[in-house]
């Protein structure tokens, strides 16, 4: 054994092969072995995986066949219509704060059927459960997929009272934590992360997607944010103001058949503004439809609006503002009248659960500027 001027030892008897080369080769082989071992980590062993502020509570290899929700008897499988590939089902609890209890589910297709992509799916309303239907759809297409209850159970906002950290979990933190932990678990199971990651959500899920894009742009390569409830608190203030104003005078309620009448009139007036008559408004902001053109000229009938109904439709198009003129939320745009989310028009006995939840459980404790709201037809008196 001799030593070169640079201090690296080499073996003269083996043709001058440096010892360092042998060390490097051995290290590379050990590294490759570790990678292979990691890629072959069985599903059931994932419960031993250590992740910061997370506990994996279950990891079960699920066989190919009919989907059977947990808790149903085994013989119920004969009635299942959804066929799914073999996958690894992982359940975990995430605790980024002392008051957090975020539950997630991650379903990973068997290695040979994974498309090397990840699709996280969003929730609806106040969430409080897993989007199993969205996960099933993604799994059937070969995606690894995950969903979260956003840190609480149930469809109401009572969880937020006295628990500001849980409200943050619901607002955005749960989705980000789920995404980060899901990717780490995928690396442990597959030996590598996804080539592409996507978000898929609608309504609250759409808002979650927008929050991800703004706060954590590195989480996803693509985001589907359908009908996003954005900005949710201000949207709730606008909608509950409209809903309660209409309910104060039942004559303002516009039944569905007349909302369809309004929608047809809007399309007739504005469809060709984009140069094509196709039953769609390419740019609804260019449509300045006046509901008064549909007012009854004589007795009320199915083909016209009463003055009170016409006023209600106008209110739906208009923004709601504070007394000082500050905008709370813009109104609805023309073109979607057939499916407007106005509970008074849809026959519901009360305003929507999301809007009621904001004012029953959250507004009085938050800094959203809506703690003392008195509603009016066009304005909110807010302090």
KASUL-V684785 format. One record per run of one state. SS is the DSSP state (helix for helix, strand for strand, loop for the rest). FROM is the first residue (numbers start at 1). TO is the last residue. Records with the same first field share a line. If there is no record, write none. Layout:
SS: FROM-TO  FROM-TO
This chain:
loop: 1-1  4-8  11-11  15-17  40-42  49-50  52-53  63-64  67-73  80-82  85-86  95-101  110-110  114-116  122-131  141-143  149-157  161-163  191-195  203-203  216-221  227-231  248-249  253-255  275-283  287-290  296-304  306-306  318-319  323-326  330-336  340-352  366-372  376-378  383-383
strand: 2-3  9-10  18-18  51-51  54-62  65-66  83-84  87-94  102-109  117-121  144-148  196-202  222-226  295-295  305-305  320-322  327-329  373-375  379-382
helix: 12-14  19-39  43-48  74-79  111-113  132-140  158-160  164-190  204-215  232-247  250-252  256-274  284-286  291-294  307-317  337-339  353-365
